[in-house]
Every structure is written in C-alpha cells, then in structure tokens.
Amino acid sequence: MTTHAAPPLAQDVLTVTGLGVSVGDRSLVDNLDLTIRPGERVGLIGESGSGKSLTALALMGLLPEGLAATGSVRVADVHHDIVGADENQLSRVRGNDIAMVFQEPMTALNPTMRVGAQVAEAMLIHGTRPTRRAAMSAAVDLLEQVGLPDPPGTARSYPHQLSGGQRQRVVVALALANDPALLICDEPTTALDVTVQALVLDLIVRGVIDRGAAMLFITHDLAVVATVCERVLVMYGGRIVEAGPVQQVFTRPRHRYTQGLLAASDLSVVDDRGRLATVPGTVPAAGQFPAGCVFRNRCGHATDVCASTPAWTGQDASDGFACHHPAPASEVGHG
C-alpha cells in the first residue's frame, strides 16, 4: 500500500489534555495528552489490556456506565468539550465530526435494517443530505467506493446476508458517510483474513486521504501501523510510554516496553532453543498496574528508582518517552 504525506498543517483536529478514565478509585487511563493534525495518521499500539480501546471510547464519549472520564477532549470546530458533554451534544459530534470503525461489524450494524438504509440514516440524522432519496443515492455511491459488489443489491441486504469482510466495508462506509474530521479505527481488521485485511486497510486509508481527514488507528499489529501510519503512540498501563514518528520509534525505540513489543513482533528472531521472543510476564488486570513505572514488574532493567514515576523526556507529548532506564539513543534496532 502506498502512503501519502499529510496536507499542510492547520488547526489541530483533536486536542486531548490530561485525559483520565477511572472506575471508583482505580485509574484505567492516566493523564493522557494527544494532538492529531489535519490529514495525520496516528497509530496507538500496546498489548490487550493496556487501555487503547478505553481511550477510544472516552474520545467518542462512549464509556460504559460506571466509568468516569476527566481532563479535556476537544475536536476542531466543536465548541464544547467531549468530556462532560450531554448526550444531545455528543450525538451531534459522533458520526459528523468524529467517527469510529469498530472491531466487530455485527455489533456496529443494526441487524433489523438494510445496510443501505443504515448508511443513509447516518446522513439524514446529521443533515448532510437533504432528502431520503438523496441519502439513499449517496449511500449506494459509498458502498461502491468501498468496493462492495452490486452496490444497489448490497444496499438492500441485511447485515447477516453479507460476509465478514463485506460487513466491515459497510461499517467503513457508515463511518465516512458525513466526511468526519477524525476517523478512529479500533482493531478494525482483527477478525478478517490477511487478504481481506489488506483490502479493508487500503479502503480506510484512501477514504481518509480523499476526505483530508485525520485518523487514529488502534491495534496490536505493529506491521499494520508501519504500513498506514506516520506517527505512533505506545500505551501500557493506561499511559503513553513512548511516542514519535513510526520510523524513529520502530528502529530506535527508547522505552524498554517498546523494545519488547518490537522484539516479540519479529518472527525471524529466535533464541538458541528456537523460541520466539516475548514480553516477560503478563499484563496486569485493569487498574492493578504498579505505582511508579507501570512496566517495572515486567522489565529486566528495573531498579529501585522505578518505584517512582518516570518523567517525560522529549520536546512535547508527540515525540518522547518516559523511562528511567531507556535504551541508549545510539542503539539501532530493537535488539
């Protein structure tokens, strides 16, 4: 897949300051800062349980009941903060200014509605098409743009009548229906086979490029991030532990957790017993990460100082790391 440079920078599409997610007194996402510029494609990586999907839900104002968000989440041209917004305010933002492609399309689609009607309804709700006839025509065009066979026939189908890859294409069309400024993708190709995955990724990237939109792509697949993103954030224990351009982070990682992820993703490297590399230990349950450096219980470089929270080293939240014992800057590769 060929990637493209971002267009000239303007007002940030997304500005997140001090975002936290908690349940009771347990912190699940801690003090997250993030900016995404127009046209920029940003990856968010980390093992399952690191807080990636919770972050996405908080950005959309979709946290389950019982979870609370703090801090600030602002989308360009939206005059209120998503954190603390009421449902009417959030309904105007979701699908219009910010949209999401979920991991499992059957949970994102209404099983009782034909897929064309679902795409059309998204445009009618936000007033981006004047009539139902215009919305249905635009929906069929969108289904064609995402490569579905026989778009008029597909529009008349119910979700259960389509394959998994076709349903995910419908979800992509639904997310792009109102030309959002930001598209969030949460593991959108996990359930697809490799060939279909590549096709859907290409559709997503072309869709955001054609619309001049920005993208936050959440995944545990580092190869996907290297293909579709320009910048990457590494999350563990609800914190961003490293951030920077993809090429920089993937070839010269500074945080020991990033090093471990990269080593574990390299299937060509085995030890003298023929075993693949792994990140030692397991991800703790949500809200049960250790104080100080959240990775210290799994890190072979940890010392007593790691009981304190490491400071962020870097010019800003988009490029830097937080580690008491980082890999040397001159160290090349993920070793």
Secondary structure, 3 states (H helix, E strand, C coil): CCCCCCCCCCCCCEEEEEEEEEECCEEEEEEEEEEECCCCEEEEECCCCCCHHHHHHHHHCCCCCCCEEEEEEEECCCCCCCCCCCHHHHHHHECCCEEEECCCHHHHCCCCCCHHHHHHHHHHHHCCCCCHHHHHHHHHHHHHHCCCCCHHHHHCCCHHHCCHHHHHHHHHHHHHCCCCCEEEEECCCCCCCHHHHHHHHHHHHHHHHHHCCEEEEEECCHHHHHHHCCEEEEEECCEEEEEEEHHHHHHCCCCHHHHHHHHHHCCCCECCCCCECCCCCCCCCCCCCCCCCCCHHHCCCCCHHHHCCCCCEEEECCEEECCCCCCCCCCCCCC
